[in-house]
Amino acid sequence: MTQGTSMMDHKLVSAARRAVAAAMEANEAAHADDLTPTAVKGPLERVLQESNAVLEAAETSSRRRQTFAEFTTLLGEEIQEAAEESMSEATKAAERTLRQAKSLIEDHFHIDEAFRMLGPIRQDSNLARDMHDWFNLVALLPVIYLNLRNWCCVTFSVSLLKNTILEKSVVGMWHGEVFQEFWWTTLAYFILDILWVLLLPDCVKSPGVILKHHLATVGYIFIPKLRPEHGWLMGACMIVEVNTWFLIARRALNKRGDRMFTTGVTFWKSIRTATISGCFYLSWFVIRLVIYPYLLIVITREWIKESNRVGTPLNLIAITPVM
């Protein structure tokens, strides 16, 4: 085993151990503070698990590398070089795994070298992104408003108070009085956003992903257009735009990444940031972890009904549980 390879093993294992220590420190700090959102604690625990997995892989890889390298030395230089190349690829894969685990937090918070959260991430200067953010903050409002106009809030509230929300049909909460206005407004929004991203791809982090998502959504909303009785399906899925609005507002209204209630940050900005962040985490939890899983069950039931009606599982509703 060469000295250079040994040094690389030592550095990788040391880095993995530091990552585990930092992840444990971040977890302890998050659980010690009652104000830490649940949506942050979950990813932090996952980071700790991934860091431990990387450390175990690094230590195991180091031990196996030494035994395997010594064995291949007996078989000749070519075999040894091939073995070391394979182990190098495994090391890179482990480093990528560690980096992906860290990125879950780094997408939203500023992290130092010891992997400590220093506060909201500071946004770099990007006029295209800023303009696109404000376009979304304005354009999504009528989409959200018209969507909510199609739902019977009284029915929902009564079901919630009586603890019968799971027994009440989602279809029964949908009256669709302004569905046509909602549909055309949604279509116009997605077409405009597609054109915006095509013309200014730097306005988003992953333009390819956004374009694919928007094109799939445009195709998806034509199902309720062709079958108006399934308008509730579009409305239920589009409720996620509430969470999207708060996500964009949190970034657009705090580009400097100021920490709430700290020196130099006004009380009004602190209240605004806390309110938007709280609404973001609350809507993320309710929509992503409650409404969407329940909606999958409802959609699957509707697909089974449609399959029985038309006599085949390959029908217009078949793609909805997947999308």
Salt bridges, closest charged atoms under 4 A:
ASP9 OD1 - ARG65 NE 2.90
GLU45 OE2 - HIS31 NE2 3.10
GLU59 OE2 - ARG17 NH2 3.19
GLU106 OE1 - ARG99 NH2 3.03
ASP107 OD1 - LYS205 NZ 3.27
ASP112 OD2 - ARG116 NE 2.82
ASP124 OD1 - ARG129 NH1 2.85
ASP130 OD1 - ARG129 NH2 3.05
ASP130 OD2 - LYS255 NZ 3.23
ASP133 OD1 - ARG251 NH2 2.68
ASP193 OD1 - HIS132 NE2 2.61
ASP193 OD2 - HIS214 NE2 2.58
GLU229 OE2 - ARG227 NE 2.65
ASP258 OD1 - ARG256 NE 3.84
ASP258 OD2 - LYS269 NZ 2.72
GLU302 OE2 - LYS305 NZ 3.68
GLU306 OE2 - ARG227 NH2 3.11
GLU306 OE2 - ARG309 NH2 2.90
